[in-house]
């Protein structure tokens, strides 16, 4: 795996994560969204739709917190920033609308 090269020298993870958060907010605002969906793809091909990303614990590592699994299980992944292949920002999928629609009785 190649090393992550960032222009400008030393990596400030707090600044990186802050800028990612700003980019997410800008995307949502530009597209008139209440929320955006953020998906991280790691270099090994694993993909995670995130609740949060944090600059902790530092030293080149970030913490990814994916959405809960179908059974409600939560997890946090501490990964080297160099393992991130891409971050995708897209409109969040709307929750399906549940409910019962009565038939139209007007004839």
Secondary structure as UniProt FT lines:
FT   TURN            7..8
FT   HELIX           13..30
FT   TURN            31..32
FT   STRAND          36..42
FT   TURN            43..44
FT   STRAND          47..58
FT   TURN            59..60
FT   STRAND          61..66
FT   TURN            70..71
FT   STRAND          77..80
FT   HELIX           81..83
FT   STRAND          84..91
//
